[in-house]
Amino acid sequence: MRKLLWGVPVSLLVIAGLFTGLVAWNLHTFNRLTEESLVARLRFVAVAPQQYDVELRTGDFCKAQTFRLYGDEWRIDARFLKWKAWANLLGMDSMYRLERLSGRYKNVDDENRRKHFAYTIGEEPVVDLARYAERDWGGWMPVDTSFGSSVYEAINPAFEYAVYRSQSGLFVRKSPAAPARYEDGSLVIQIEKECGATE
């Protein structure tokens, strides 16, 4: 007979522990949503007509990734998890995970026939909790809903773009890029904020 621990078979406790570990790892691929916050920064350099190199910074904003985008616009997709009320009472806030960066053409004919690429920009989960949340768990699943949110904007290298997230999805703000310039005979260079700063 299998050994019991607090009246429960040890093998059952091991299985429950493994399941809990997989769920915890999946949740690690998401970020908590408690208020509006910056999730990505983008800068563009034109390399040819409808072709751009984009510098993307996410996470702690310390490391830049560079991608080649085709089109007139850029687009970022994210996956959101919204918890049920009883899960919120246990301290579980809504969460998000960045998933994809891609180019986009304004003209539908161009979109259907011209070159474009999409890139994975988020961490891939070992077990996708969002997929299991779509099944019927009879009220036991703490996830209220899982949904995708996207934001897109016209590409203009004269601007820098900041992507923010809220409880309901993504949105973007843009500001003029500030290249090095001369003012009154002095060279003025924009100073980046400390690595990890989000505002």
HELIX and SHEET records of a PDB file:
HELIX    1   1 VAL A   10  HIS A   28  1                                  19    
HELIX    2   2 ALA A   85  LEU A   89  1                                   5    
HELIX    3   3 VAL A  108  ARG A  113  1                                   6    
HELIX    4   4 LEU A  129  ALA A  133  1                                   5    
SHEET    1   A 2 LEU A   4  LEU A   5  0                                        
SHEET    2   A 2 VAL A   8  PRO A   9 -1                                        
SHEET    1   B 4 ASN A  31  ARG A  32  0                                        
SHEET    2   B 4 MET A  95  ARG A 104 -1                                        
SHEET    3   B 4 GLU A  73  TRP A  83 -1                                        
SHEET    4   B 4 VAL A 143  ALA A 154 -1                                        
SHEET    1   C 3 ASN A  31  ARG A  32  0                                        
SHEET    2   C 3 MET A  95  ARG A 104 -1                                        
SHEET    3   C 3 ALA A 118  THR A 120 -1                                        
SHEET    1   D 5 ALA A  64  TYR A  70  0                                        
SHEET    2   D 5 GLN A  51  THR A  58 -1                                        
SHEET    3   D 5 SER A  37  ALA A  48 -1                                        
SHEET    4   D 5 PHE A 159  SER A 166 -1                                        
SHEET    5   D 5 GLY A 169  PRO A 176 -1                                        
SHEET    1   E 2 ARG A 181  GLU A 183  0                                        
SHEET    2   E 2 SER A 186  VAL A 188 -1                                        
END                                                                             
